[in-house]
């Protein structure tokens, strides 16, 4: 599921009274390498290495990494996350080598949809995610099982060997009196609920001129959005989150661009000294809208994406609904996750540069 956005959010809530988790996925999935540095309070998740050949004229080379299990080795609250890509010598590669990185939790559901919880999505324009560790933390439980997948891209004439994608996390050990608020991930994509089968791709074609895509829905529980980040492809103009029921815009964001090329999407933090953030409720509908302007005069296949993701604090007493593994949306989304991040994605693909 290449939702490559974004700000961050990592991890799911273990809820008292929830039903037993679904059975483990097929054992064919490899294990990601997980390194724990207790002294530095740092957790590193690394996917298996792949070779990334040089681009050919007019085409970027793209290589998918296998979908992997991640077994969490520590109970903690996460307060910082960033993704880096390195070659076989450990040299950090340019940010645009990362097409996307996705981390998900199949044992908990999304805020806006009854699908597996998408914990973190990152791409070349995603900055380091960091929240005040005394105030906010994303809870992890030792033994928790996650799924991680990624894709790398090369637009240069130089190939790379032994390319590894790493997720670097900083945490506060469980049992401390801080953070004050337990925070959880949320996300919306304009191609919700499932994207394009069979991979669940959230990409869409860009015809010449203006393209507007949107999706709207309601959260399962009430709570407060602390902040968010967005993801657009080249020629993307804006993302906007609106409260349709109240008839007002909650947030409008535009990418940092170099002409048509999207370089980054700034993170927005709504919390400050006198408020926690944007309050949302299940009785209202919320709409995410993505706007593109394609000046090329030609169709760009899969040229567009539009997504936001961020951190959410449930209202006091709000109970996060349990995942329903028999739900059709859940099962379809999990199948798409396996296809998009598994062996089928290991074949090399060529992507026309635009």
C-alpha positions as CSV (number, residue, x, y, z in Angstrom):
1,X,0.0,0.0,0.0
2,X,2.1,2.8,-1.2
3,X,0.8,5.7,0.9
4,X,4.0,7.5,1.0
5,X,3.3,10.6,3.0
6,X,3.5,11.5,5.6
7,X,3.9,12.3,9.2
8,X,3.9,9.6,11.3
9,X,2.4,7.6,13.7
10,X,3.3,4.4,15.1
11,X,1.4,2.0,17.0
12,X,-1.5,0.4,18.1
13,X,-3.4,0.2,21.3
14,X,-3.8,-3.0,23.3
15,X,-7.3,-2.8,24.7
16,X,-8.8,-4.6,27.7
17,X,-11.6,-6.9,26.7
18,X,-10.5,-7.1,23.0
19,X,-11.0,-10.5,21.3
20,X,-7.9,-12.7,20.7
21,X,-5.7,-11.5,17.9
22,X,-6.1,-13.1,14.5
23,X,-3.9,-16.1,13.7
24,X,-0.3,-15.3,12.6
25,X,0.4,-14.7,8.9
26,X,1.9,-17.3,6.7
27,X,5.4,-18.4,8.0
28,X,6.9,-17.6,4.5
29,X,7.2,-13.9,5.5
30,X,10.8,-13.1,6.4
31,X,11.7,-11.5,9.7
32,X,13.0,-7.9,9.7
33,X,16.2,-7.3,11.6
34,X,15.4,-5.5,14.9
35,X,18.1,-3.9,17.0
36,X,17.5,-2.6,20.5
37,X,19.9,0.0,22.1
38,X,18.7,0.2,25.7
39,X,21.3,2.8,26.6
40,X,20.3,5.2,23.8
41,X,16.7,4.2,24.0
42,X,16.6,3.6,20.3
43,X,15.0,0.8,18.2
44,X,16.1,0.1,14.7
45,X,14.0,-1.9,12.2
46,X,15.9,-2.9,9.0
47,X,14.5,-4.7,6.0
48,X,16.5,-7.2,3.9
49,X,19.0,-5.8,1.4
50,X,18.3,-5.5,-2.3
51,X,20.3,-4.3,-5.4
52,X,19.0,-1.1,-7.1
53,X,20.1,-0.8,-10.7
54,X,20.8,2.5,-12.4
55,X,18.0,4.3,-14.2
56,X,17.7,4.1,-18.0
57,X,17.0,7.2,-20.1
58,X,13.5,8.4,-19.4
59,X,12.8,5.8,-16.8
60,X,13.4,5.4,-13.1
61,X,14.2,2.0,-11.7
62,X,12.0,0.8,-8.8
63,X,12.5,-2.2,-6.7
64,X,10.2,-3.5,-4.0
65,X,11.5,-5.0,-0.7
66,X,9.7,-8.1,0.7
67,X,7.0,-7.7,3.3
68,X,8.5,-8.7,6.7
69,X,7.3,-9.6,10.2
70,X,8.5,-7.2,12.9
71,X,8.6,-8.6,16.4
72,X,8.7,-5.8,19.0
73,X,11.3,-6.5,21.7
74,X,10.3,-3.9,24.3
75,X,7.3,-2.2,25.9
76,X,7.7,1.5,25.4
77,X,6.3,4.8,24.2
78,X,7.7,6.1,20.9
79,X,8.3,9.8,20.4
80,X,10.6,10.0,17.3
81,X,10.8,8.3,14.0
82,X,12.7,8.6,10.8
83,X,13.5,6.4,7.8
84,X,16.9,6.2,6.0
85,X,18.3,4.2,3.1
86,X,21.9,3.0,3.1
87,X,24.0,1.0,0.7
88,X,26.2,-2.0,1.4
89,X,28.9,0.2,3.0
90,X,26.5,1.9,5.3
91,X,26.6,5.1,3.4
92,X,23.3,7.0,3.7
93,X,21.7,7.4,0.2
94,X,19.8,10.5,-1.1
95,X,16.3,10.9,0.3
96,X,14.7,10.4,-3.1
97,X,15.9,6.8,-3.2
98,X,13.1,6.0,-0.8
99,X,9.8,5.6,-2.7
100,X,7.8,4.5,0.3
101,X,8.0,2.7,3.6
102,X,4.9,1.3,5.4
103,X,4.5,-0.2,8.8
104,X,1.2,-1.7,9.8
105,X,-0.5,-3.6,12.7
106,X,-2.9,-6.4,11.5
107,X,-4.2,-6.9,15.0
108,X,-5.8,-3.4,15.4
109,X,-8.1,-1.3,13.2
110,X,-7.9,2.1,11.7
111,X,-9.7,5.2,13.1
112,X,-11.7,5.9,10.0
113,X,-12.0,2.4,8.5
114,X,-12.3,-1.2,9.8
115,X,-9.1,-2.3,8.1
116,X,-5.7,-3.1,9.7
117,X,-4.0,-0.2,11.4
118,X,-1.5,1.6,9.2
119,X,1.0,2.8,11.8
120,X,3.6,4.8,9.8
121,X,4.1,5.8,6.2
122,X,7.1,7.6,4.9
123,X,8.6,8.7,1.6
124,X,11.3,11.0,0.2
125,X,9.4,14.1,1.4
126,X,8.7,12.9,4.9
127,X,10.8,14.7,7.5
128,X,11.8,13.2,10.9
129,X,8.8,12.8,13.1
130,X,9.2,14.0,16.6
131,X,6.8,14.9,19.5
132,X,7.6,16.1,23.0
133,X,8.4,12.9,24.9
134,X,7.1,14.2,28.2
135,X,3.7,14.9,26.6
136,X,3.0,12.4,23.9
137,X,3.9,8.8,23.2
138,X,2.9,6.0,20.9
139,X,2.5,2.8,22.9
140,X,4.4,-0.4,21.9
141,X,4.1,-3.7,23.7
142,X,6.8,-6.3,23.9
143,X,5.9,-9.3,21.6
144,X,3.6,-7.2,19.4
145,X,3.7,-8.3,15.8
146,X,3.8,-5.7,13.0
147,X,4.3,-5.8,9.2
148,X,6.8,-3.7,7.3
149,X,7.4,-3.2,3.6
150,X,9.1,-0.7,1.4
151,X,10.1,0.3,-2.2
152,X,13.2,2.1,-3.4
153,X,13.7,4.1,-6.6
154,X,16.7,5.2,-8.6
155,X,16.6,8.1,-11.0
156,X,20.4,8.3,-11.5
157,X,22.8,6.6,-13.8
158,X,24.6,5.0,-10.8
159,X,23.4,1.7,-9.4
160,X,23.5,0.7,-5.7
161,X,24.3,-2.6,-4.1
162,X,23.0,-4.1,-0.8
163,X,20.4,-1.3,-0.3
164,X,18.8,-1.4,3.1
165,X,15.8,0.5,4.4
166,X,15.9,1.4,8.1
167,X,13.3,2.8,10.5
168,X,14.9,4.5,13.5
169,X,12.7,5.0,16.5
170,X,13.4,6.7,19.9
171,X,11.4,5.7,22.9
172,X,10.6,6.1,26.6
173,X,10.6,2.8,28.5
174,X,7.3,1.6,29.8
175,X,6.6,2.2,33.5
176,X,7.7,5.9,33.5
177,X,5.2,8.5,34.7
178,X,5.4,10.2,31.3
179,X,4.2,10.7,28.6
180,X,1.0,12.4,29.8
181,X,-1.0,11.4,26.7
182,X,-1.1,8.1,24.9
183,X,-1.3,8.9,21.2
184,X,-2.3,6.7,18.3
185,X,-2.0,6.9,14.5
186,X,-4.7,7.9,12.1
187,X,-4.7,8.3,8.3
188,X,-7.0,9.2,5.4
189,X,-6.4,8.7,1.7
190,X,-8.4,10.1,-1.2
191,X,-8.5,6.5,-2.7
192,X,-10.0,5.0,0.5
193,X,-11.4,2.5,1.2
194,X,-9.3,0.0,-0.7
195,X,-7.6,1.7,-3.6
196,X,-7.0,-0.3,-6.8
197,X,-7.0,-4.1,-6.6
198,X,-5.2,-6.4,-6.3
199,X,-2.4,-4.4,-4.6
200,X,-4.5,-1.7,-2.9
201,X,-2.5,0.9,-4.7
202,X,-3.7,4.4,-3.8
203,X,-2.2,5.9,-7.0
204,X,-4.5,7.4,-9.7
205,X,-4.1,8.7,-13.2
206,X,-3.6,12.4,-13.9
207,X,-5.3,13.6,-17.1
208,X,-4.2,16.9,-18.5
209,X,-5.4,19.9,-16.6
210,X,-7.0,20.0,-13.1
211,X,-7.8,16.8,-11.1
212,X,-9.7,16.8,-7.8
213,X,-10.1,13.7,-5.8
214,X,-11.7,13.3,-2.3
215,X,-12.9,10.8,0.3
216,X,-15.0,11.4,3.3
217,X,-15.9,9.4,6.4
218,X,-16.3,9.5,10.2
219,X,-14.0,8.5,13.0
220,X,-14.9,5.5,15.1
221,X,-14.4,7.4,18.4
222,X,-14.1,11.0,19.5
223,X,-10.7,12.6,20.1
224,X,-8.2,15.2,19.2
225,X,-5.8,15.4,16.2
226,X,-2.4,16.6,17.4
227,X,-0.9,17.1,14.0
228,X,-0.6,15.8,10.5
229,X,1.5,15.5,7.4
230,X,0.6,15.1,3.8
231,X,1.7,13.3,0.7
232,X,1.4,14.4,-2.9
233,X,3.2,13.4,-6.1
234,X,4.6,15.9,-8.6
235,X,2.1,18.5,-10.0
236,X,0.3,18.3,-6.6
237,X,-1.2,21.6,-5.6
238,X,-2.9,21.1,-2.2
239,X,-4.5,18.9,0.4
240,X,-7.4,20.0,2.5
241,X,-9.3,18.5,5.4
242,X,-12.8,19.8,6.0
243,X,-15.6,19.1,8.5
244,X,-18.4,18.6,6.0
245,X,-21.1,18.5,8.8
246,X,-20.0,21.8,10.2
247,X,-19.2,23.3,6.7
248,X,-15.7,24.5,7.6
249,X,-12.1,23.8,6.6
250,X,-10.0,22.4,9.4
251,X,-6.7,22.5,7.6
252,X,-5.2,23.4,4.2
253,X,-1.7,22.3,3.2
254,X,0.5,22.9,0.2
255,X,3.8,21.1,-0.7
256,X,7.2,22.7,-1.0
257,X,7.9,22.5,-4.7
258,X,10.6,23.2,-7.3
259,X,8.5,23.9,-10.3
260,X,6.3,20.8,-10.8
261,X,8.5,18.6,-8.6
262,X,7.3,18.1,-5.0
263,X,10.2,18.3,-2.6
264,X,8.6,18.1,0.8
265,X,5.3,18.4,2.6
266,X,5.6,20.4,5.9
267,X,4.2,18.9,9.1
268,X,1.5,20.8,10.9
269,X,1.2,20.7,14.7
270,X,-2.1,21.8,16.1
271,X,-1.2,21.6,19.8
272,X,0.1,24.6,21.7
273,X,0.1,26.0,25.3
274,X,-3.6,26.6,25.4
275,X,-5.1,23.7,23.3
276,X,-4.4,20.1,22.5
277,X,-5.5,20.2,18.8
278,X,-8.4,19.7,16.5
279,X,-11.4,17.8,18.1
280,X,-13.3,15.4,15.9
281,X,-16.4,13.3,16.6
282,X,-18.1,10.2,15.1
283,X,-21.3,12.2,14.4
284,X,-19.6,14.4,11.9
285,X,-18.2,13.6,8.4
286,X,-14.7,14.7,7.4
287,X,-13.5,15.1,3.8
288,X,-9.9,15.0,2.5
289,X,-9.5,16.6,-0.9
290,X,-6.4,16.5,-3.2
291,X,-5.9,18.9,-6.1
292,X,-3.5,18.5,-9.0
293,X,-2.6,20.6,-12.1
294,X,-1.1,18.6,-14.9
295,X,0.4,21.0,-17.5
296,X,2.0,18.4,-19.7
297,X,-0.9,17.9,-22.1
298,X,-0.7,14.1,-21.7
299,X,-2.1,11.5,-19.3
300,X,0.3,10.5,-16.5
301,X,-0.6,6.9,-15.4
302,X,-0.5,6.5,-11.7
303,X,0.7,10.1,-11.4
304,X,-1.4,11.1,-8.4
305,X,-1.7,10.3,-4.7
306,X,-3.3,12.2,-1.9
307,X,-3.0,11.2,1.8
308,X,-2.7,12.6,5.3
309,X,-1.7,10.9,8.5
310,X,-0.9,12.0,12.0
311,X,-1.4,11.5,15.7
312,X,-4.6,11.2,17.7
313,X,-5.5,11.4,21.4
314,X,-8.8,9.6,22.2
315,X,-11.3,11.4,24.5
316,X,-11.2,10.3,28.1
317,X,-13.3,7.1,28.4
318,X,-13.4,6.5,24.6
319,X,-12.8,2.8,23.7
320,X,-11.0,2.0,20.5
321,X,-13.2,-0.6,18.6
322,X,-11.7,-4.1,18.3
323,X,-10.6,-5.3,14.9
324,X,-13.1,-7.6,13.1
325,X,-11.0,-10.1,11.0
326,X,-14.1,-11.4,9.3
327,X,-15.0,-7.9,7.8
328,X,-14.7,-7.9,4.0
329,X,-12.8,-4.6,4.0
330,X,-10.3,-5.9,6.5
331,X,-9.7,-9.2,4.6
332,X,-9.4,-7.4,1.3
333,X,-6.9,-4.9,2.7
334,X,-4.8,-7.6,4.3
335,X,-4.7,-9.5,1.0
336,X,-3.6,-6.3,-0.7
337,X,-0.9,-5.8,1.9
338,X,0.6,-9.2,1.2
339,X,0.5,-8.7,-2.6
340,X,2.0,-5.2,-2.5
341,X,4.7,-6.0,0.0
342,X,5.5,-9.6,-0.7
343,X,7.3,-11.6,-3.3
344,X,5.2,-10.2,-6.2
345,X,6.7,-6.7,-5.5
346,X,10.3,-8.0,-5.7
347,X,10.2,-7.9,-9.5
348,X,11.9,-4.8,-10.9
349,X,9.5,-2.2,-12.3
350,X,10.2,0.7,-14.6
351,X,8.4,4.0,-13.9
352,X,8.3,6.6,-16.6
353,X,9.8,9.9,-15.3
354,X,7.6,13.0,-15.5
